[in-house]
Amino acid sequence: MQSTLSRYSRVAPLTARRQLFGLQTFRFFSAGGSADYDLAVIGGGPGGYVAAIKAAQLGLKTVCVEKRGALGGTCLNVGCIPSKALLNISHKYHEAEHDFKKMGIEVDNLHYDFGKIMGQKEKAVTGLTKGIEGLFKKNKVDYVKGHGKFKSSNELEVSLNEGGSQSIKAKHYLIATGSEPSPMPGGALKADEKVVVTSTGALALKSVPKRMIVVGGGVIGLELGSVYKRLGSEVEVVEFMDRICPGMDMEIGKAFNKVLEKQGMKFHLSTKVVGADVREDGATVYVEPAAGGERKALEADVVLLSVGRRPYTEGLGLENVPGVSVDKGGRIEVDHEWRVPSQPHIRAIGDVIKGAMLAHKAEEEGIAAVELIANKGAGHVNYHTIPGVVYTHPEVAGVGYTEEQCKEKGIKYKKGSFPFAANSRARTNDDYDGSVKVLVDENDKLIGAHMLGPNAGELLQELVLAMEYGASSEDVARTCHAHPTLSEAVKEACMAACMKPIHF
């Protein structure tokens, strides 16, 4: 009965769930005044635009306010999408330069045109942003280009990009303004987007630097560092912690570090930046051990500052909304239904609230929030099954608990691992760095999955789905996987957890 209720609570419509458990069904509306819209979404990034479309599909009269002048937010314009375009292009160049010859493919006078590379990136971005505008029109979502600010808890004042202003009143508001690059703690480095660049500047360089220093060994820094390493830059990564991607499963993270070193990236771990001399043609970055010690100088033409991101709520007018609380990290505090407790007609999602700063997390929250507003659908997000991916090559992907988290929480677990070196498709492709690793509890229920390898981001989704439905490793192990495919490594890792693998 318990598993049935759990399954029912995840997928049943919200109204039915509340009736089942004797809960009252109701909707919140803003106090006083007529409303122009049922829902006003502030921010047109992945969380905002997806929420706006879903709201319109559920019958809510919806408007989306976005100041950038192009939909898609940081992700589509200066984040996920352009970086993946450059990762894809640079990987193809790297293969041609390093792998084609051993396959019997001879290429004479191999070179690239960096201007055309950046043009291809822009083509991808423009096509997708225009596509979202088309989806707005298709779903009858009103789109206002301008900076939205709360004039009061029941009214937005929008400074229009084309000049003038517009007042918007709605029954409900959804804050989805995303995040921005964090400045360097202590101010040892300040971005000028020329020599010292954030991810935004790194995606708009005019040429490939001979030397690049990446400050911060997280996902963004490693992805963009990989791009420029493949295109010929000497790349050095400075990381304050004793390992890259500190939240990553440690075993997978160490293997990832070794692969990147093999590719030519140099790492300064447990190292802090204490100062810099920035010139028009480059910079000298001064570093020393995190625990203190001898200072040394590193030289670079470009310094990529990638020390994280912070919620973007500047100029939102939160001071005009009584009772809104913001934590020390700048995140808006909300309840379990993404409502501002003192203003339940106002919700916030994505990077402006706690949790992983991931586009797909924001999308899920946006859909759930509008389902609750419309009183249609489950309005549920399972945060334990939000995957994370590093789009280097090989890719790194993970979901659920890491081994370290299992130990910290006192969870009795078992792991199953399988190397891509023992997978026939990976060996056939001569691309077999990494492995698949799954974690299960005492009852063989999947509670975590982590992998380093080719197409890891795609392969992980099978295990995300399995975890969402409470599957065991044996469920996956006894499911037929096509041969020869990379996905067989997932099957064999699950076999290793519940019985024994065949090919290793």
N, C-alpha and C positions, 0 to 999 in steps of 0.2 A: 504493500500500500504506500509505503514511503517513497519508493522509486516512482510509482505512478503519479503521486502528487507532485513530486519534483519535476517530472516530465511535463505534467499538465501546467504547472505554474510557469514553465519556461515558454510554452508555445500557445497557450490558450488566450483568447481575447481578454483584455483587461477587465471589462465589465463582468465577464463570466468568472474570472478569478476572484474578483471582489465579492461576488455573490456566493461563490463556493465557500469562502472563508468568513462570510458574514460581515464584510466591510461595506461601508457606505460608498456609493458612486456619486461623485460630484465634480464640477468644474469651477475653476477660479476665474473671476472676471475683475478687471480693474475698476476701481471705484470712481464713479462720476464721469459725466461727459460722454458724448457720442463718439464712437470709434470709426476711423476710416477703414481699418483692417481688422481681421481676426488675429493676425500675427504679423509682427514686424521683426525681421531678422537683421541684425546688425553685423555685417561681415559676410563677404561672399566667397570665403575659402571652402575647403572640403566639407567642414561641418556645417557652415552656413548655407551654402548653395544646395547641398543635399537635403538639409532640413526644410528649406523653402520649397523645393520641388515636392518632397514627401507631403508637406502640409497642404499644398495645393491639390495633390492627388487625393487627399483625405477630405477635401471639400472646404478648406479654410481659405478665405480671401487673404492673400499673402503678398507682402512686399519685402524685398531684400535691398538693403542699403550698403553700398560698397564704395569706398573712396578711391581705390586704386585706378578705377576706370577700366579694369579688366577683371573678369571673374576668375575664380580658382585660387585666390589667396597666395600666400608664400609658396605653398606646395607646387602649384602649377606654374607660377610666374618666375620665381627665383629660388626654388627649392627642389622638391622631389623630381618633377618632370624634367627640367633642363639638366639637372645633374645626371639623371638616368640616360638622357640622350648622349651626354658627353662620355659617360661610362661605357655605353654600348659602342660608340664610335671608336674611342681609344682602345677598347678591347680588341676590336677588329683589326686595328692598326698593329697592335702588339702581336696578335696571332700571325699577321702577315710578315712581321719583322722577325719573329722568333720561332714560329712553329711550322710555317708553310714548307720551308726547305726540307725538313726531315720527313715531310709527307710526300715529297717528290714534286712540290709546286715551286717553280722558279719564278721570282719576280725581280725584274731589273729596275733600277732607278726608283726604288720605293721612297715615297715622300708624302707629306700631307700639306694641305692648304688650310691653315688655321682659320682664316676668314670664312671659308666655306663650311668648316666644321661648326663654327659658331652660328652660321646662317642656317644650317640644318637643325641646330638646337632651337633657334627662334621659330623656324617653320613648325616644329612640333608644338611649341608653346602657343603660338597664334592659332593654330588649327583647333586646339583643345579649348582655348578660352572662347573662341567664337562658337564652338559646339555647345558650351554651357549656355550661352546667350540664346541659342536656338532651343535648348531644352526649356529655358524659362518661358519663351514664347509659346512653345508647344503645351506647356502645363499652366499657362496663364498666370505666371508669377510676375508681378510688377518689379521693375529694376530701377532703382534710383542711384545715380552716380554722384556721390558726395560723402562728406564726413558727417556721420550721425552722432548726435550728442543728446543725452537726456536733459531736457529742459525742466522736467519734473518726473515723478514716477509714472506719469500717465501720458507723457508727450515727448516726442523726439523733435529736435531741431536739426535739419540737415543743411549744411553749407554746400551748395551744389557746385560741382566741378566747373560748370559752365557759367557760374556767377549767380548770385542771389541765394535765397534760402527757401526751404519748404518745411512745413510743420506736418508731422505724422502722428496720428493717434491710433492706438491699437488696443485690443482686449488683452493681448499677450505680447511679450517681447522676449527675444532670444538673443543673448549676447554670444557672438562667435567671432571675436576679433583676432583670435590667434596669438602669435608670439613674434618676437624679434630677437636678433642675436644679442647675447649678453655681453656687456663690456668686460674687459679684463679686470678681475678683482685686484684692487690696489692701484689700478691705473698705470701699471708698468708699460703697457702698450695701448695705444688708442688708434682705432681704425680711421683711415683717411680714404679708404676704398681705392687707393692708387698703389701705394707700397705695402701698407698694412691693411689687409682686406678682410671682410667677413665673408661668409658664404656667398652673399649677394655680389660682392666685388669679384670673387674668384670665378663666378660664372660669366663675367663680362670682361675678362682680361683681353688686351689687344694682341698679346703675343705670349708664347710659352716661356716662362722664366727659366733661366739656366739653373738657378738654385731657389728652392722654396723651403721655408721653415713652416711647419704646421704646429701651432700652439694648441694643444688639446687632442688627446688620442681617443676621441669618441667617434661615433658613426659618421658625422658630417666631415670631420677632418680627414678621416681615413679614406672615405669615398673620393673626395676631391683631391686628396694627395695622390691617390691611385691614378686618377685621370692624368695629372701632370707628370707623374713618374713614367707612365706608359708613353707619353709624348716627348720624353727626353729630359725632364727636369731631375736634378738631384734633390731628393726629398728627405728632410729630417723632421721627425716628430718629437716634440717636447711634451711630456705628460707628467703631471704632478704626482699622480698615483703610481703604484708599483706595477701596474699592468694596464693595457689598453682596454677600452670598453669595460669599465669596472663592474657594471651590472650583468655582464655576460657570464654564462656558465664558465667556471674557471678552466676546466679541462679543454673546452672548445676554444676559449680565449687564448690560451697558451699556444695551441696548435695554429690558430689564426695569426698570432704574432710571428711565429716561425715562418709561415708561408709568405707573409709580407716582407720579412727580412730576406728571404730567398729571392723575392722579386726585386730587391735592391733598395727598399726603404730602410732608413736608419732610425733607431729609436733611442731617445734619452728618457728613460723611465725614472720615477722618483726624483724628478728634476723640476725646478721652478724658474720662471722668468723673473728677473729682478730689475731689469732695465733695458733700454734700447736707444741706439742712436739711429734715427730715421733720416735718410737723405732722399733726394729726388730720384736717384738711381738704385736705391736699395736700402738695406738696414743691417746694422750690427746688433744682434740680440744677445744680451748677457744672461747667462743661466748659472745656477749653482744647485747642489744637491738639496732636495726638499728639507732634509734634516739639518742643513747648513753645511758649509764647506767651501772649497776652493771655487772661485768664480772663473768661468771661461766664456769666450766670445764665439758666437756662431754667425756666419755671414749668409745673407740671402738677398736675392733681387726682389722677392715678394714674400711677405709673411702672412700666412692665413691664420686669423684669429678665430678659433672655433672652440670656445669654452662653454658652450651651452646656449640655451635660449631662455627668455623670460616672457611672461604674459604681456600682451600689448593691450593696455587699457587707457593709454594716454589720451586725454581730451574726450573721454567718453561721458564725462559729466556725472560720474558716480556720486560725487559730492552733493548732487541735487536730488539724490534718491535716498531718503531716510532709511537707516538700518542696514545698508549694504556693508558687509565686512570683507576685508581683504587681508590675507595672511601675510607673514613676513616675506614670503616669496613673490608677493604681488598677485596671488591667485584669489579669485572671487570665491567666497565660501557659499556652498549650496547644499541642499539636503539630498536624500536618496533619489528624488525625482528631478534633480537639477534645478530646483527652485531656490531663489533667494528667500530665506526663511521669513523675513519681515515684509517681503514684497512677492508673494507667491505667484503673481501674474508675470514676473520676470524670471527667466531661466538663463543659465549660462552653461556652455559646453566647450569641449576641446581644450586648447592650450591655456585658456584663461582660468581653468579650474585644475584641481589636483589630478595627478595621474600622468601616464606617459604622454609625451608630446608627439603624437602620431596622427597622421591624417585619417587613417581608417578608424582609430578610436573616436575621433571627433565625429566622423560620419555616423557611427553606430549610436553615439549619444544624441546626435541631432535627430535621427529617425525615432529613437525611443522617446525623446522629449516631445516631439510633435504628436506621437501616438497618444501620449498622456494628455496633451492639450485637447486633441480631437476626441478623446475617449474612445479610440479605435486602435486595437492592437495590443501587444504585450507590454510595450514600454519598458523593455528589459535589456541590460547589457551585462554580459558575463565577462568581467575584467580578467578572469583567470585564463581566458582563451583569446586574449588580444595578442597576436603574433608580432614579433619584431624582426626586421631583416636589415642586414648590411649588404649593400649591392656592389661590393667589390667583386673580384674574381680570384678565387672561388667566393661564393656568397656565404654569409653566415645567417642562420635563421633560428629562432627559438620561440617557445611558447610555454607558459606554465612555470612551475618551480624549477630552479636550478638545483644542482646537488647541494650547493652551499646553503640555499634556503631550506631545503629538506632537513639538513643537519641543525640549522638554527631553530627550526620549528619543532624539532624532535620527531619528525615523521619517519617511520620505518619504511624504507624504500629499497628497491632493487633496480639495477640498471641493465640495459641491454645495448650493446654497441656493435656496429658493423662498418668496416672501412670501405670507402669507394674503390680502393685498390683491389678488392675482391669482387667487385661488381663488373659483370661482363661488358655492359654498355659503356661504363666509364673507362674501362681499359681499352675498349675498341676505339673510343674517342681520344685516347691518350690524354685524358683529363681526369685525374683521379686523386687529387689531394683531398684530404679530409675524411669525415666519417659521419654516421648518423648515430644518435644516442637517444634512448628513451628511458624515462623514469616511471616506475609503477609503485603503487602502495602495496600493503600486505595482501590485498584482495585482487591484485593484478590490474587495478584500474589505472589507466594512464593519467599521470599528474604533471608530466613535463616532457618536452622533446626539444632537442637541440642538435643542430647539424652545421657542419662546415663542408662545402662541396659545390659542384656544379649544379646550378638551378635549385639551390637549397630553398630559396624563397617560395618557389612553386611546389616543391616536394613537401614542404612543411604543412601545406594546407590539408593534406589527407589526415595528418595527426591532429590538427586544429579541429577538424570536423569530428574525428573520433573522440576527442576530449569533450567537445560540446555535448555529445550524446552519451557520455559516460562509458565509453567503450574500454575494453581491456586490451592488453597487448596481444592476447590470444585471438581476439576478434580480428585484429589487423593481420596477425600472422597466418590465420586460416582463410584469409581473403585472397583469391587468385589475383596475381599481378602479372601483367603482360611481360613476356620475355622476348628480346632483351630490353630492359628499361632501367633507368636510374631508380625508379620507384621500388625496384626489388630490394634495394639497400634498406628502405624503410621497413619492408616486410621482414627482412632478415634481422634487423635490429630488434624488432618486436619478437621474433622467434628467439633471439638471444636472451630476452627478458623472461620469457615464459617456458622455454624448453631449451633447444640448442639450434644455432644457425646451421645451414647446410654447407655454405660455401666459405666458411672461415673457422 
